[in-house]
Structure formats: structure tokens, C-alpha cells
Amino acid sequence: MEKEGVIKFNLRFTAGPPVAMDTLTELNTWRQILREHALIGQDPARYEGYGFGNISQRTGDPDQPHGKRKFVISGTQTGHLEILDNRHYACVIAYNAEANQVVAEGPVKPSSESMTHGVIYDIDNALRAVLHVHSPDIWNSATSQGIPVTSAAVEYGTPEMSREVEHLFSHTNVRRKGIFSMGGHADGIVAFGETVEEAGNTLLTALAGKQQR
């Protein structure tokens, strides 16, 4: 089994000040909700005890170019923390899937899933939030709920995963569904939306087994 939370891209990280706390209000509110449903967290009995789950939100100019659509994302291995503050978020300022590189700054290194978040933001400029959680219930029922699934041969946090996500957007109804399952990443689920609330509600609907085909 893959280790959870291992950064697989080339990271150019600069230590810096945190983002303003008021920019994280909605993101933190939904993180609490997801944590209460065990979609984000840390459990000695799961994933070799590593923390799991990460969340992000676009910031700044909505017309930023591809590869430079800035977003704040929870730091690597913060799943065990009950409540996050701005010291636990990084700002991703650039990313390049083909070069397998992420450029970030802040008080903490960004999540190992940062590349996937960036690719989703590049695909559709209207999307402003991405939530990556772990749910055996959703993962095992993805096909029956009509949730698109990435190839089981593709690992998380890799250029191949970036291309696989692009494939889902061009060949499935994933944009309308707002959610996909990571076939090669046990229990990995990604939801996205134009707001954090939209992405969060999509996850809760899938957790209840009520996603419509």
C-alpha cells in the first residue's frame, strides 16, 4: 500500500508569513464538518497511522494564467490536528504537471496532493475549491453511484494522475458530478466546486450514497 502524505513532486518551497486568517473562514468551517465525518483526520488503524485529507481554495485574481492560479492548501500531514489556523496552510503560487514541480510559500509545506488541486483549477477557471478526502464508503460505492474513477494503475500526486484527471474532464461527466474517485489510491475521493460549500455538499451527498448517475 502507498504511504499516505508522501510528496512526489519537486517542491520549491520558501518559508514565509501565513495568509490572513479571514481568508480561511469557509475552508476551516468545512474542514471541521469533514473531520466530524472522518473524511479528514488521522487514525492509527488507517494508512499506517498517517494523516489523511487536504483542502484548498483559490485566492487572488480570478483571471490568473494556467499554472499560476494561486491557491491556499492545508499543509502536509495536518490531518491529526483538530483545528487549523493560518499557520497550517501554504500558498501554492505556481505548478507544472509536465515538469512535476510545485512552487509554494508559507509557514508549512503544502499537501502532497497540491499538483492535483492545481490541475483541476487549470481545467476550469470557475472552480474555486477542491476537497480531497478518504472514504471507504464512497470509494467502494463509486461505480454504483456513477462517480467517475481514475485508473487503478495511476498513483496520486504524479504527472500521470494529472493527465488522468484531464482525461476524466474530457471524457466523462465529472464536471457535472463534481466528484471523482482515485482508483489507484485507496479510499481517495476528490470533490470540487465553485464554492467550498458546493464541494462539501457533494461529498456529504456521496457519503449518504445518494449521488445520481
N, C-alpha and C positions, 0 to 999 in steps of 0.2 A: 504494500500500500504506500502511496506517496505520502511524504511528510507534509503536514499542513503548515502553511505560512512561510515556505522557503522561497526567497526571491530568486527568480530565474532569469530576469533581465539584467542588463548592465545599468546600474544606477549611478547617476551623477547627483550626489546629494550635498547640499550646502546647509549647514546649521544656521538657523535664523529665528526671528521672533515669530510667535504664533499669530494666526489670523484673529480678527476681532471676534469676541465671544458671541456677539449678537448675530453674526452670520451663520451660526451653527444651531440656532434655536430649534428649527423644524427638524433638522437632521438628528439632533440629540433626542428630541421627543420620540421620533420613530425608532431610534436605536433602542430606547427603553422598551417600547412595545415589542419589538422583535426579540429582545432579550428575554422578556417575560414569556414568550412563546418558544424559548430555547432554540431560536433560529440563529442567534448570535451568542457566543459565550465561550466557556471552557469547561470540559468535563473529563476527569481522569479516565473514564471508561470509553471516551471517544477520541479518535485520531491521535492516539499515543499521548493524550493529555495536552496537546497543543490548542491554543485558542483558535476560534473559527469565526468567520463572518467579517465583512467590511462594507462600508457605506461611503458614498461620495455625492457631491453636489457641485454643479458648475458655478463659477464665480466670474465676475468681471464682464467685459464687453461680450454681448451675445453673438457678435459677428467676428469673433476671433478665427483665424485660419486653421485649417486642418493641421493636426499635430501640435497645436498651441492653444487648444481650448482649455484654459486653466480650470482646475477643479480642486476642491479640498477633499481629502480622503482620510479615513481613520488610519492610524499608524499600524505598522506591522506588530502582530501579537499584542493587541489591546483587548481581545475578546474577553479576557478574565476580569477586566475592570467593570464594575457595576455602572459607574457613571463616568463619562468622558468630559473633559473640558478642552479648551483650545490648545493646551499643551500636548494633547494626544492626537492632533490632526496635522497632516502635512499638506503642502500645496504643490500639486504637480503642475509645472509650468510648460513642459514640452514632453513629447513622446514620439517614438518612431518604431512601429512594429517591425518593419523590414530590417532595421539596424538593431532591433531588440534593445532599445535604450529608452530610459525614462530619466527626465531631469526634474528634480524636486528640491524643495527647501522647507525649512520649518524646524520645530523643536524635536521632531521624531521622523524616522524613515517611513516612507509610505507603504501601504499594504502590498503584498506580493501579487495582488490581482490588479494593480494600477493600470497595466497595459490594456487589459480587457475593458476597463472603465473608459479609458481614453478612446479606444476603437469605437465603442458604442456612441460616445459623444461626437466622434467624427462622422459616423454614418448618418446621423440625423441631428441637425442643429437645434431642433425643437426640444430634444431631450435634455433635461436638466438634473436628473437624479438617477443613480444606479445603486442597487442594493444587492450584495452578494451574501447569501446565507447558506446554511446547511440544514437540510430537512430530509430525513429518510422517508417520511410520509409523502412529500411532494415528489421526491426523486423516483420512488418506486411506483408512483401512480401517474407519472408524466405522460406516458403513452395513452393511458385510458382517459386522461383529461385533455388530450390533444395538445399538450405542451411540446413545442419543438425541442429536439435533443441534439447536442453536438456529438460528433463521432467518439466512440469509446476509445479510439486509438490516439486521441489528441489530449495532451496534458494541459493543465491550467498554466496560465502565466507565460505562455510561449508564443512565438510568432505564428505557429501552426494554429493555436487557439484563436488568434486574431483573425486569421483567414477563415477559420471555421465559423466565427461569428458573422463575418461579412457574408459568407455563403448562406447562413440562415436568413439574414435580412433580404437577400436577393432571391431566395428560392422557397421560402416558407411564409406563413402568416405571422411570424414572430413579432413584427411591428405592431400589428393589431392586438395580439395576445399580451404583449408587454412582459413576457417572461420566457425563459428557456432553461432547460436542464443541461448540466455538463456531464455527458455520458462517460467521460474518462476521468471524472473527479468525483469520487463517492459522495453522494448526498448534496453536491454542489448545485445551487439554484441561483439564477440571476434575474432580477426584475428591474425594470426601468420605466421612466415616465417623464412627463413634462413638469411634474412636481414630485417632491418626496412622498407626499400623501398618496398620489396616484400609484406610484411604485409599491408603497407599503400595503395599500389596499389590495393590489393584485396578488401579493404574497399571501395575505390572510385569506383571500378567496380560494387560492390554490391549496392552502393548508386545510381548509374546510372541505376540499375535494369538489369544489363547485365551479372550476374553470369549464367554460363551454368550448366545444370544438369550433 
